[in-house]
Amino acid sequence: MTNTISAIHQAEVSTTNLQNAESGFVASDILRDSLQSVLVDLIALSFSGKQVHWNIVGPNFRDLHRNFDDVVEIAREGSDTIAERMRALHVAPDGRTDVVSATTTLPELPAGEILSSDAVDLVVKSIEATTRTIREVHDAVDSADPSTADLLHELINKLEQQAWFIAAEKRQPQD
């Protein structure tokens, strides 16, 4: 019995030393891939939000300029939270620009100045693409790790609120 316990302890020490990290829950491939897809869309959303922020012109410029910074802040904080969660689950997040541009689901933005009404549509579409990715991976994430799914819930709430705020810029009251 003592030899068995000693062998188990040695295996744990070996694994811990090999990983140079704490032992614990390790993400499955599905959880890893799901979080990676969320990460790249959040990074892309922060880039897109800034691109539109810098190039918006036209009516209601100032308010939209500020709204887009709110989106960028949520995307940046969200990407950091997701990447750090991935590290806690022993997964290496990949936020390199070539990986983000090759794997994001966000629409491509035009170069140059963007009329404010077009900017509204572009940012809302980018937010919707990001939340669609989060919703698509949600069930697999929730099944694998409900704690991580809670992080996704928070992101969905924040991003959909921003989409509503920004889209309201072009809405007309319904009769």
NORPEHU-V200679 format. One record per residue. N is the residue number from 1. RES is the residue in one letter. PSI is psi in whole degrees, -180 to 180 (999 if undefined). Layout:
N_RES_PSI, N_RES_PSI
This chain:
1_M_-44, 2_T_-39, 3_N_-39, 4_T_-46, 5_I_-43, 6_S_-42, 7_A_-41, 8_I_-45, 9_H_-42, 10_Q_-41, 11_A_-42, 12_E_-44, 13_V_-43, 14_S_-46, 15_T_-46, 16_T_-46, 17_N_-39, 18_L_-44, 19_Q_-19, 20_N_40, 21_A_169, 22_E_154, 23_S_165, 24_G_-163, 25_F_131, 26_V_130, 27_A_140, 28_S_169, 29_D_-39, 30_I_-44, 31_L_-45, 32_R_-50, 33_D_-37, 34_S_-47, 35_L_-35, 36_Q_-40, 37_S_-37, 38_V_-44, 39_L_-49, 40_V_-36, 41_D_-35, 42_L_-41, 43_I_-46, 44_A_-38, 45_L_-40, 46_S_-40, 47_F_-47, 48_S_-44, 49_G_-42, 50_K_-41, 51_Q_-46, 52_V_-41, 53_H_-45, 54_W_-27, 55_N_5, 56_I_140, 57_V_157, 58_G_-167, 59_P_140, 60_N_31, 61_F_-54, 62_R_-47, 63_D_-44, 64_L_-40, 65_H_-44, 66_R_-40, 67_N_-41, 68_F_-32, 69_D_-33, 70_D_-42, 71_V_-45, 72_V_-44, 73_E_-44, 74_I_-44, 75_A_-42, 76_R_-47, 77_E_-40, 78_G_-42, 79_S_-38, 80_D_-43, 81_T_-46, 82_I_-44, 83_A_-41, 84_E_-33, 85_R_-41, 86_M_-44, 87_R_-39, 88_A_-25, 89_L_16, 90_H_40, 91_V_139, 92_A_111, 93_P_150, 94_D_100, 95_G_21, 96_R_145, 97_T_-37, 98_D_-36, 99_V_-44, 100_V_-50, 101_S_-30, 102_A_-22, 103_T_-5, 104_T_153, 105_T_-1, 106_L_147, 107_P_153, 108_E_143, 109_L_151, 110_P_157, 111_A_158, 112_G_-167, 113_E_149, 114_I_124, 115_L_141, 116_S_-40, 117_S_-36, 118_D_-37, 119_A_-40, 120_V_-50, 121_D_-43, 122_L_-44, 123_V_-41, 124_V_-42, 125_K_-37, 126_S_-42, 127_I_-44, 128_E_-37, 129_A_-41, 130_T_-47, 131_T_-31, 132_R_-43, 133_T_-47, 134_I_-44, 135_R_-37, 136_E_-35, 137_V_-9, 138_H_-52, 139_D_-40, 140_A_-40, 141_V_-45, 142_D_-39, 143_S_-39, 144_A_-35, 145_D_91, 146_P_-31, 147_S_-41, 148_T_-35, 149_A_-33, 150_D_-37, 151_L_-39, 152_L_-40, 153_H_-46, 154_E_-43, 155_L_-44, 156_I_-48, 157_N_-47, 158_K_-44, 159_L_-41, 160_E_-31, 161_Q_-43, 162_Q_-40, 163_A_-41, 164_W_-47, 165_F_-48, 166_I_-43, 167_A_-30, 168_A_-20, 169_E_-31, 170_K_-2, 171_R_153, 172_Q_146, 173_P_142, 174_Q_143, 175_D_999
